[in-house]
Amino acid sequence: MAELLSRTGPWSPWIAVARSVLALSMAGSLAVTPPAVLFARLSGTGGADQCGGTAAWSLFCSLPPGESPWAVVLAVAVLVWVASGVLPAVSAIPFAFVAYSVTTAGTLVDGGDQVVLVAAVLFIPYSLCDWRLFAWRPPGEEAGVIRATVARAAILTLKVQISIVYLVACIGKLATEAWTEGSALYYWTRIPAFGTPNWLEGLVYATTGNPAISVILTWGTLVLEFALGVSLLLPLRFRLNVLLPARFFLHGAILFVMGIASFSIAMFGAVLLLLVPADSSWSLLAHRWYSSAPVRRESKEEVPHVVP
């Protein structure tokens, strides 16, 4: 209980990086995707039907992108503001509102956008407790028991949510024969919608066309997702030295091979939130390969840490 009531808030700059990456992933989608595509009307439905229910509250139903570009401009501006780290307590609710607007009114929404929405909502209590001018700077004073406890609880909830996403992703794949037999990546790299770009076809087709390598890569993906699903129970050094670079490599491969940019970028941010401790200093990742223990932010007094 004494640990939970620590007066030092979990204001790691790596949380700010993760939050910025999540915001930029959605901003990039809005900036480069034509509104007619991102907010296309579903076949057989009208604009009123698509904006029915709670979706009517969204930014893109109040200001339809097909009629005015201001909704997209405003949304991108908010997301860039969030990514800048300026006044995180003030930008928290606008961030969640924009993410909600995109995922409810958009028809070209992927898993990355949904992850951004969940993270933005769970970031609200954390950010409202962060009274700094810039999220990149260390706090000038102790947060106080209430603010620190709420912020730590919010980050821990966010970490658990992301771990569940990976665990469900792994378990769900086990119900598909292509994954259990080890041929899933062979087929995924050859699907026209997510296919390999021409300049990578030779390397990717030769690699996934080898049965042994295909099985290793397919099952390696499952093992990695399961490890991320239970990562909060694993040693911190293993999380930083093995899981973090491995997952960055995998999402980088998804980005270049399958071209799913917004999803990959969003998951970069999610992985940082999941694996990096919430009270880490900038130097944590720089020391991960050669220090016996991760370097954390120095404080005037030794305070136990409870956030993984």
N, C-alpha and C positions, 0 to 999 in steps of 0.2 A: 504493500500500500504506500509505503514511503517513496518507492521508486515511481509509482504512478503519479504521485503528487509533487514531482520535481518541478521547481520553479523555472527551469531552463527549457524553453520551447524548442521543438525540432526544426530549427530554421536552417537546414542544410542548403548550400547553394546548388547541390545536385537535384534537390526537389524543384528548385526554380528552373534548372535546365530541363528537367522532365516536363514540367508544366509548359514551358516555352515550346518544346518539341511537339507536344500534343496540340497546342494551339496552331502552330505553323503547319502541321499536317492538314488540318481542316482549312486553314487559310489558303494553302496551295491548291486544294481541290476547288475552292470557290473562285480563285483567281484565274486558273487555266482551263476550267471546264465551262463551256457555254451554258448559260442558264436554261436555254431551251432543252439541253440534254440532262443537266443535273436535276431540273425541276419539271421534266416532261410529264404531261398528263398520262396517266395509265390508260390503257386501251379500254374503251367502254365506260369511262368515267369522265365527269366534268370537273371543272376547277372547284366548284362548290363541294362536290363529294370528296375530292382529294383534301380539301381544307376543312372537313367536317370534324366534329368532336373537339378535343383539346388542340388539334392541329390548327384550328382557326386562330389561336392565340399567337402562333408563330410569326416571326418577322416576315417570312416569305409568303404568308397568306394575307398579312396586313398590307404589305407592299409587294404585290406579285412581280417577280423578276421579268415576266414577259411584257409588263406594262411600264416598268421603270427600273433603271439600273441601281437605284439608291439603296435597295435592300442588300444587294451583294456588296456594294461599296461600304455600307455601314458595318456589315458583318465582318468583312476583311479588316476594316479599321479596328474593330473591337478585338479581333484575334491578334493583330499585330501589337496592340496595346498590351494584351495579356502576355505575349511573348517577350515584350520589352522588360517586364518585371517591375514596371512603375506602379506604385500604389496597389499592391496585390489585394488589399482588403476591399478596395473600391471596385476593382475589375472582376471580382469573383462571381457575382450574380450576372452581370452582362455576359461573361464567358459561358455560364451554364445556359443562359437564354439563347444565345446564338447556336450553341451545340444542339439544344433542344429543337430549335427552328430548322436546322439542317436535317436532322434525323427524322423529323415528323413530316415535313413538307417535301423533302427530297425523295426522288424515286430512284436515283443512282447512288444508293447508300451502301457502304460495305461495313465489314466488322470493325475496321479502324475507326469509322465515324461513331459507331456505337460505343466503342471503348472510350473515345474522347468525351462523349456525353456522360457516361458513368463517372469518369474521372472528374469532369467539370463539376458535377453535382456534389460528389464527395469532397471536392476541394473547397466547397463553400465554407464549412465550419473552420477548416484549417486556415484559409485565407482571411476570413473575418477576424481571426485572432492574430494575424500578422500585421502589425501597425507600422512596419518600416516604410520608408519612402521608396527604396529599391529592394527587390527581393534578393539581389546579389550581394548585399552588404550584411556583415554580421550584426546582430541586434545590439543596440546601444545600451540596453538595460534588460534585466530579467523580465520574463513575460508575466510572471505571477502564476499562482497555483492554478486558477481556473482556466486562464488562457492556455497555459502549457498543457494541461490535462486534456482539454478539448482538442487542441491541435494534434497531440500524440494519438488520441483515440481515432481521430479522422484519418491520419496517415496509416495507422495500423489497419483500420477498416478497408482502406484503399488497397493496401498490400494483400490483404486476405482476398478481396474481390478479384484482383488480377491473378492471384495464384489459382483461384477457382476457375477462371477463364481458361488457363492453360491445362488444368486437370480435366475439365470437361472436354476440351479440344482433343486431348489424348484418348480419353475413354470413348468419346464419340467415334473416333476413327477406327477403334477396334471392332466396331459393328460392320465395317466395310471390308469385303473380301480382298480388295486390292491392297489395303493397308496391311492386313494380317499376313498375306502371302508375299509382301515385299515389293509389289510392282506399282504402287501408287504414283511415285515420282516419275516413273517411265511414262505413264499416261498423262499426268498433269503437265509435263513439259512439252507434250505434243497436242494439247487441246488448242484449237484455233483461237479461242477467246483469251487464253492465258499463255499462249505458246511462246517458245523461245525465239528471240529476235534472230534475224538472219546471220548476224556477225558472231553469234554464239552457238549456232546450231551444230556445227561440227563437233565442238568440245562437249556440249551438253548431251547430244544424241549418242556420242561414243561412250560417254561415262554412264549414263542411265541405261544404255543398251546392253551393258555388261550385267548379266544376272546377279553375280555376286555383289558388285558395287551397288546395284539398284536396291538389293535387299538391305545392305549395310546403311545406305542413305535413308531409306524409308523407315527402317526400324530405329535408326539413330535419331530421326526426327521425333518419333514417339517417345523414346527414352528421354530425350531432352525436354519435351513438353511435360512429361511426368515429373522429371526432376524439378522443373520450374513450379509445378503444381504443389510440390512439397518442400520448396526451397526455404520456407521460413523455419523448417525444422533442421536444416542442414547447416554445417559450420560456415561462418561468414567468409573465411578465406577461400573455401571451395566455391562459394557463390561468386566471389569477385574474380578469382583466378580461372575458373572453368566455365561456369554457367553464363557469366556476363559476355565474355568474348565469343563463346559458342553461339549464343542467341543473336548477337549482333551479326555474326557471320551468316547465320541462317536467314535472318530478315534482309540482310544485304543481298543474299542470293535470290530471295523472292522478289526484291526490288528490280534487280538487273535481268533475271531470267524470265520472270513472269510479268514484269512491268506494273505491279500493283504498288504504286508509289505511296499513296496516302495511307494505305494499310500498314506498309512497312515502316514508314516514318512514325506513325502513331504508336506502333508496337516498340520502336526504339525507346520512346518516352515511357511506355508502360514498364518495360524491362528495367529501366533505371529506377523507377519508383519501387519496383518489387525487390530488387537485389541490393541497392545501395542503402545503408543505414540512414535514417532520417536526421541524424545529428552529425553527419560527416563533414569534414572540411574539404576544401578544394584539393588538398594533397592526398586524399584517400586513394584515388585510383592511380595516381602517379607512383605510389609506394606499394601497389598491390603485389608486385612480383618479387620484391626483395626485402620487404620488412617482415619481421616476425609477427607483427600485429598491426592492423590498420591504424593510420593516424587520424585522430578525431580532433574536432575543434577544442582548443584549449579554453578553459574557464577558470574563474578565480577560485573555485572550490570543486572538489571531486564530486560529481553528481552521477549516480547510477543511471544507466540507460535501459529503457524498456522497449523501445521501438526496434524491431529487427532491421 
